[in-house]
Amino acid sequence: MIRRLPAAIVVAGGLVFLSPGIALAHGIGGRLDLPVPLSYFVVAAAGVLVLSFVALALLWPEPRLNRPISERRLVVIPRWLGVSLGAAGVVGLLLVVGQVVPSLLGIEQVRGRPTIAPVLVWVVMWLVIPFLAAFIGNLYRAINPWGSIGSALRIGETEKNALLDRFGIWPASVALVAFAWFELISPDSGSPVALGWAAIIYSGYLFGSMALLGRETGLVVADLFTGYNRIISAISPLGRDGDGYLVWRGWLRALPVLAPWPGLTFFVLAAIGTVTYDGASGTVWFRAATQSLIQSPLGQTVLLLGCIAVVSAAYWSASWLAARLSEGTDAGRVARRFAHTLVPIALAYAVAHYFTLIIFEGQQLFSSISDPFALGWDLFGTADRPVDFFITATEPIWYFQLAVIVVGHVLGVVLAHDRALVDFGPDAVRSQYAMLVLMVALTSLGLVILAG
């Protein structure tokens, strides 16, 4: 089994030299001038993955993560904290929905002054809360404004859990793609009024789901934020038990035991594919390759779905090859069983791509909180606070993004190896050749996209 490792190394290494990184090997374009060509970073990152794979094959002979979770209680989570987070979530939703009021009443807003809705939706809700979940656990469960309102109004008191097994999180997966389309393609994604109406429509969708399926089941099935925060928080070493205690369970321990609901695999692949499209659509080589297609909303929609399809096809191909190499199983089962190994990669892509957005656009929260509707208020004396675009240098940001991409894929390799030991036994290493090639390809693609 171990003597076949060179074959995987040759294939993975060859993939590096076939990647777009070599075509862009003369630096990093207009974004950053690095001391060495981009191809050096791509090769080094791929080398880290290959070495990790070899080290796991030699030093990790038994599964360590696919075991019953042992939780150690730390402290009781105070009730007031959950109530406060829930109240903050409801206030945030009301601030977004409230953006439609000035336009309905014909109230003139201050030109050039940002409102709070875009930063709440695109930065806080979509980025900051899930990123924090990877370290301190699932905050969204307490913050979720629709859950808080549904609880207060007693919506969906009767749970219909059987429908969760039937529908899985497919509705949430579709909502994720629709949300990405609104963010990346819709010309109204930055409009506070459009965000307000979108929040109203999404609220009606979730309240209807809760009424039909039960509050908890409805949110799991339909809410993209519930699904996203659930899978990302499984990386965290911290969790909460049924008695309200904060517990220590260890890094990555909750990922292998994620409930394999229908749609989970696609949800994770869509999370990777949408960020891939977002990053690629801003690069010179992608725009040159797609030409006029990227100039229209319809063409952009085709490209967005195409990126999701390409990422999905690559993963299913790797799953098919893994099934063939190990024998005795089918590609569908491999794809479902290994879906959790993509979660650190999805997080790494998102953190690396949106890190600068949080740093710069996130600063608008301090100004917009004083004047959330751009009506000329200055509630906290911060309404005219400017964005500091020199808060950090560009080179440290690149190295941080590079590290995040590599670490995310190394964790994916670790999770895949551990699951392979459970599912394939003696064939574990051989079954992961295809997954290693996939990880190298995704790493190379991520770095090329970051390079622009």
C-alpha positions in Angstrom: 0.0 0.0 0.0 2.7 2.5 1.0 4.9 1.6 -2.0 2.2 3.0 -4.3 2.6 6.5 -2.8 5.1 7.6 -5.5 2.4 7.2 -8.1 0.1 9.6 -6.3 3.0 12.1 -5.8 3.8 12.0 -9.5 0.2 12.7 -10.5 -0.3 15.4 -8.0 3.0 17.1 -8.9 2.2 16.9 -12.6 -1.1 18.6 -11.9 0.7 21.5 -10.5 2.7 22.1 -13.7 -0.5 21.8 -15.8 -2.3 24.4 -13.7 -2.9 28.0 -14.8 -0.4 29.1 -12.2 2.5 28.5 -14.6 0.9 30.7 -17.3 0.9 33.5 -14.7 4.3 32.6 -13.3 5.8 36.1 -13.7 4.5 37.6 -10.5 1.1 38.4 -9.1 -0.2 40.9 -11.6 -1.5 44.2 -10.4 -2.5 43.1 -6.9 0.9 42.5 -5.4 4.6 42.3 -6.5 6.0 39.2 -4.8 9.7 38.5 -4.4 9.3 35.2 -6.3 6.9 34.1 -9.1 3.5 32.8 -8.3 4.4 29.3 -9.6 6.8 28.9 -6.7 4.0 29.4 -4.2 1.8 27.0 -6.1 4.5 24.3 -6.1 5.3 24.9 -2.5 1.7 24.7 -1.4 1.2 21.5 -3.4 4.4 20.1 -1.9 3.0 20.7 1.6 -0.2 18.7 0.7 1.8 15.9 -0.8 4.1 15.7 2.3 1.0 15.8 4.5 -0.4 12.9 2.6 2.8 10.9 3.0 3.1 11.7 6.7 -0.5 10.6 7.3 0.1 7.3 5.4 3.1 6.6 7.5 2.2 8.0 10.9 -1.7 7.9 11.1 -2.5 4.1 10.9 -5.8 4.2 12.9 -8.8 6.6 12.8 -8.7 9.2 15.4 -11.5 11.7 14.4 -14.2 9.1 13.5 -14.9 8.2 17.1 -17.6 9.1 19.6 -17.1 12.6 20.7 -15.9 13.0 24.3 -17.2 16.4 25.6 -15.7 18.2 28.6 -18.0 20.8 30.3 -16.4 24.2 30.7 -19.0 26.7 31.9 -22.8 27.3 31.9 -23.8 29.6 29.1 -25.8 32.4 30.9 -29.3 32.8 29.6 -29.0 36.5 29.3 -26.3 36.0 26.7 -28.5 34.0 24.5 -31.4 36.5 25.0 -29.0 39.4 24.1 -27.7 37.7 21.0 -31.3 36.9 19.9 -32.3 40.5 20.5 -29.3 41.8 18.5 -30.3 39.5 15.6 -33.9 40.8 15.6 -32.7 44.4 15.7 -30.4 43.7 12.8 -33.2 42.2 10.7 -35.4 45.2 11.5 -32.7 47.6 10.4 -32.4 45.7 7.1 -36.2 45.5 6.5 -36.5 49.1 7.6 -34.6 50.3 4.6 -37.8 50.1 2.5 -39.5 52.7 4.7 -37.8 55.9 3.6 -38.4 55.0 -0.1 -42.1 54.2 0.6 -42.6 57.4 2.5 -40.6 59.5 0.0 -38.1 60.6 2.6 -34.9 62.0 1.1 -31.7 60.4 2.2 -28.2 61.9 2.5 -26.3 61.2 -0.7 -22.9 59.4 -0.3 -23.6 58.3 3.2 -23.7 54.5 3.6 -26.7 52.8 5.2 -26.3 49.9 7.6 -28.0 47.2 5.5 -25.2 46.2 3.1 -22.6 45.8 5.9 -25.0 43.9 8.1 -25.9 41.4 5.3 -22.7 41.0 3.3 -20.2 41.4 6.0 -21.6 40.6 9.4 -24.3 38.0 8.6 -22.5 36.3 5.7 -18.9 36.5 6.8 -18.1 37.5 10.4 -20.6 35.3 12.2 -19.7 32.1 10.3 -16.0 32.8 10.5 -16.3 33.2 14.2 -18.3 30.0 14.4 -15.2 28.1 13.2 -13.4 29.1 16.5 -16.1 29.7 19.2 -19.0 27.6 18.0 -22.4 28.2 16.4 -23.3 31.8 17.4 -26.0 31.9 14.7 -28.2 29.5 16.6 -28.7 32.2 19.2 -28.6 35.2 16.8 -31.0 33.8 14.2 -33.7 36.5 14.1 -36.2 34.2 12.3 -35.8 31.6 15.0 -36.3 34.2 17.8 -39.4 35.7 16.1 -40.8 32.3 15.4 -40.3 31.3 19.0 -42.0 34.5 20.3 -44.9 34.1 17.9 -45.1 30.3 18.5 -44.7 29.5 14.9 -44.2 25.8 14.1 -44.7 24.3 17.5 -45.1 20.8 16.0 -42.0 19.4 14.5 -42.2 17.2 11.4 -38.8 15.6 11.5 -39.6 12.9 8.9 -39.7 15.6 6.3 -36.1 16.5 7.1 -35.0 13.0 6.1 -37.1 13.4 2.9 -36.1 16.9 1.7 -32.8 17.2 3.6 -31.2 20.6 3.1 -31.9 20.9 -0.6 -34.1 24.0 -0.2 -31.3 25.6 1.8 -28.8 24.6 -0.9 -31.0 26.3 -3.6 -31.3 29.3 -1.3 -27.5 29.5 -1.0 -27.1 29.6 -4.8 -29.9 32.2 -5.0 -28.2 34.3 -2.3 -24.9 34.1 -4.1 -26.5 35.2 -7.4 -28.0 38.2 -5.6 -24.7 39.1 -4.1 -22.5 38.5 -7.2 -24.7 39.2 -10.2 -27.7 41.2 -9.3 -27.2 44.9 -10.1 -29.2 45.7 -6.9 -27.0 43.8 -4.4 -25.7 47.1 -2.9 -29.1 48.8 -2.8 -30.4 49.1 0.7 -34.0 49.1 -0.5 -33.4 45.9 -2.5 -31.8 44.3 0.5 -34.8 45.3 2.6 -37.3 43.8 0.2 -35.1 40.7 -0.2 -35.1 40.3 3.7 -38.9 40.6 3.7 -39.3 37.9 1.0 -36.8 35.6 2.7 -38.6 36.1 6.1 -41.9 35.1 4.5 -40.1 32.0 3.0 -38.7 31.0 6.4 -41.8 31.6 8.4 -43.8 29.6 5.9 -41.2 26.8 6.2 -41.4 26.8 10.0 -45.2 26.8 9.9 -45.2 23.8 7.5 -42.3 21.7 9.0 -41.9 22.9 12.5 -39.6 25.7 13.8 -36.4 23.7 14.2 -37.0 21.4 11.2 -38.1 24.3 9.0 -34.9 26.3 9.7 -32.6 23.3 9.1 -34.4 22.5 5.8 -34.8 26.0 4.4 -32.4 28.5 6.0 -29.1 28.8 4.2 -27.6 30.6 7.2 -28.6 27.7 9.5 -26.9 25.2 7.2 -23.8 27.3 6.6 -23.2 28.1 10.2 -23.9 24.5 11.2 -21.2 23.0 9.0 -18.6 25.7 9.6 -19.1 25.5 13.4 -18.4 21.8 13.3 -14.7 22.8 12.8 -14.7 24.5 16.2 -13.4 22.7 19.3 -16.3 24.3 21.3 -19.9 23.3 21.4 -23.0 23.4 23.6 -24.7 20.4 25.2 -28.4 19.9 25.9 -28.0 21.4 29.4 -26.7 24.7 28.3 -23.0 24.1 29.1 -20.2 25.3 26.9 -18.2 22.1 26.1 -14.8 21.3 24.7 -14.9 18.5 22.1 -11.7 19.1 20.1 -10.9 20.6 16.7 -12.7 19.0 13.8 -14.4 16.4 16.0 -17.9 17.4 15.0 -17.3 17.3 11.3 -17.2 13.5 10.8 -20.5 13.1 12.6 -22.4 15.7 10.6 -25.9 14.3 9.8 -25.7 13.1 6.2 -28.9 14.8 5.2 -29.8 14.8 1.5 -28.3 17.9 -0.2 -25.4 18.3 2.2 -22.8 17.4 -0.4 -24.2 19.8 -2.9 -24.4 22.5 -0.2 -20.7 22.3 0.5 -19.8 22.1 -3.2 -22.0 25.2 -3.9 -20.3 27.1 -1.2 -16.9 26.4 -2.8 -18.2 27.0 -6.3 -19.8 30.3 -5.6 -16.7 31.7 -4.0 -14.6 30.3 -6.9 -16.8 32.2 -9.3 -16.6 35.4 -7.3 -12.8 35.3 -7.2 -12.3 34.1 -10.8 -14.7 36.7 -12.3 -12.4 39.4 -11.1 -9.3 38.0 -12.8 -7.9 39.1 -16.1 -7.5 35.5 -17.4 -11.1 34.5 -16.6 -12.6 37.6 -18.1 -10.5 37.1 -21.3 -11.6 33.5 -21.5 -15.3 34.3 -21.1 -15.3 37.5 -23.1 -18.8 38.8 -23.8 -20.4 36.1 -21.7 -19.4 37.8 -18.5 -20.8 41.1 -19.7 -24.5 40.2 -19.2 -26.4 39.0 -16.1 -27.6 35.9 -18.0 -24.0 35.1 -19.0 -22.8 35.6 -15.5 -25.5 33.3 -14.2 -24.4 30.6 -16.6 -20.8 31.1 -15.5 -21.8 31.0 -11.8 -23.7 27.7 -12.3 -20.8 26.5 -14.5 -18.3 27.0 -11.7 -20.5 25.1 -9.3 -20.8 22.3 -11.9 -17.1 22.2 -12.5 -16.2 21.9 -8.8 -19.0 19.3 -8.3 -17.8 17.3 -11.3 -14.2 17.4 -10.0 -15.3 16.1 -6.6 -17.6 13.4 -8.1 -14.8 12.3 -10.4 -12.5 12.0 -7.4 -15.2 10.1 -5.5 -15.6 7.7 -8.5 -11.9 7.1 -8.8 -11.7 6.5 -5.0 -14.5 4.0 -5.3 -12.7 2.2 -8.2 -9.3 2.2 -6.4 -10.7 0.8 -3.2 -13.4 -1.5 -4.7 -16.5 -2.7 -2.9 -18.3 0.6 -2.8 -19.9 3.1 -5.1 -19.1 6.7 -6.0 -22.3 8.1 -4.5 -21.6 6.6 -1.1 -18.0 7.9 -1.2 -19.2 11.4 -2.2 -21.7 11.5 0.7 -19.3 10.0 3.2 -16.5 12.4 2.4 -18.5 15.6 2.0 -17.4 16.8 5.4 -13.8 16.9 4.3 -14.6 19.8 2.0 -15.9 22.0 4.8 -12.4 23.4 5.8 -11.7 24.1 2.1 -15.0 26.0 1.8 -14.1 28.0 4.9 -10.5 28.6 3.6 -11.7 29.8 0.2 -14.2 32.2 1.9 -11.7 33.6 4.5 -8.9 34.0 1.9 -11.2 35.7 -0.6 -13.2 37.9 1.7 -10.6 38.8 4.3 -9.9 42.3 2.8 -13.7 42.9 2.4 -14.1 42.4 6.2 -11.1 44.7 7.0 -12.2 47.6 4.7 -15.9 47.3 4.1 -16.5 46.2 7.7 -15.3 49.6 8.9 -18.5 51.1 7.6 -20.4 49.5 10.5 -18.9 52.1 12.8 -20.2 55.0 10.7 -23.5 53.5 9.5 -24.6 52.5 13.1 -24.9 56.2 13.8 -27.1 56.8 10.8 -28.5 53.4 9.7 -31.0 54.9 7.2 -28.8 57.7 5.8 -31.2 60.3 7.2 -28.5 62.7 8.5 -28.4 61.3 12.0 -25.3 61.0 14.2 -26.5 58.9 17.1 -23.1 57.8 18.4 -20.8 60.5 16.9 -19.3 58.2 14.3 -21.5 59.0 11.2 -18.6 60.7 9.3 -15.9 58.2 10.3 -13.9 57.5 7.1 -12.7 54.1 6.0 -9.0 53.6 6.7 -7.6 51.9 3.5 -4.1 51.9 4.9 -4.9 49.8 8.0 -2.6 47.1 6.8 -0.1 46.4 4.1 -0.9 44.2 1.1 2.0 41.8 1.4 1.0 40.4 4.9 -2.5 40.0 3.6 -1.2 37.8 0.7 0.8 35.6 3.0 -2.2 35.3 5.4 -4.4 34.3 2.4 -1.8 31.8 1.2 -1.6 30.2 4.7 -5.3 30.0 5.0 -5.7 28.2 1.6 -2.9 25.7 2.4 -4.1 25.0 6.0 -7.7 24.5 4.8 -6.6 21.9 2.2 -4.3 20.1 4.7 -7.2 19.8 7.1 -9.2 18.3 4.2 -6.5 15.8 3.5 -6.4 14.9 7.3 -10.2 14.4 7.4 -10.3 12.4 4.2 -7.5 10.1 5.4 -9.2 9.5 8.7 -12.5 8.7 7.0 -10.8 6.4 4.5 -9.3 4.4 7.4 -12.8 3.7 8.6 -14.4 3.0 5.2 -11.6 1.3 3.3 -9.3 -0.2 5.9 -6.2 -1.6 4.1 -7.1 0.3 0.9 -7.3 3.6 2.8 -4.1 5.2 1.3 -4.7 3.9 -2.2 -8.3 5.2 -2.2 -7.1 8.7 -1.4 -4.9 9.2 -4.5 -7.7 10.8 -6.4 -8.7 13.0 -3.4 -5.1 14.2 -3.1 -5.1 15.2 -6.8 -8.3 17.1 -6.1 -6.9 18.9 -3.1 -3.8 19.9 -5.1 -6.0 21.2 -7.9 -8.2 23.2 -5.6 -5.2 24.7 -3.8 -3.6 25.7 -7.1 -6.8 27.2 -8.4 -7.3 29.1 -5.1 -3.8 30.7 -5.3 -4.2 31.5 -9.0 -7.5 33.2 -8.3 -6.0 35.2 -5.4 -3.2 36.3 -7.6 -5.7 37.8 -10.1 
